[in-house]
Amino acid sequence: MPLYTWVCKLTGLEVEVIRSFKEYDQPPTVEECPDDEGYTEHDWERLISAMLTVNKWPTSGGSGKGNWGSK
């Protein structure tokens, strides 16, 4: 399951929650907010760029895709 980052526009509180792909648009619940005693009003916004990562393969493995070296 993916990890989504939500930030409150009113308080600046940032919360990361685990959701299924179907529930990606559901904001954090009271139980998911860390030490938030005054959970009365939040205006949640999901940070899309926070969950993007780029993974690159190391370049030392050969000169290209499918090049596994000579025998």
N, C-alpha and C positions, 0 to 999 in steps of 0.2 A: 504494500500500500504506500502511496506517495505521501510526502510530508509537505504541508501547505503552511505558509507564513501569513498571518493576519496582523494588521496594525489598526489600532483605534485612532480615528481622526481627532477625537476630543482629548484623549489623555496621552497619546503616544505609546501606549502599552503594546508591546509586540509579543505575539503568541504563535507557537508552531504546533500544529495539530496533524494527526494522522487520519486521513479520510480515504474511503474507497473512491474510485473514479466517478461513481454515480453521485456521490455526496460532496463533490469538490466545492460547491457553492454555499454550503452550510457554515455559518460563522461559529466561532468557539462558544462552548457552553460554559456555565458557571463552574463546573468541575474542572474544566481545562484551563482556566485562568489562574496563574500562579499568584497566591497571596493577594487577591483582589477583593478586599473586604467591602468596598463600596460598589459592588456590581449592580448598579441601578440603570445606568445609561451608557451605551457604547455605540459608536458608529463605525462598524468594522469595514475594512477594505482589504481585500486579498492582494498580496504582493506577488505579481506574476513573475517578475524578473528574479526574485529571490530563490525560486526553485530551479532555475535553469543552470545547468553545468555543461561544460564541454570536456570530453575525454579524448585525448589524442594518443595514438599508438606511438611508441618510441621509434625513432628513425634509424636506429642502429641494426634493425632486423633484416635489411636488404634494400634494394633500390626501388622496389615497387610491389604492387599487390600481386601475390602469386609467385614471387621470386623467392624460392626457398634455398637458393645456393646451389653450387655444383657438387657433384659426388666425387 
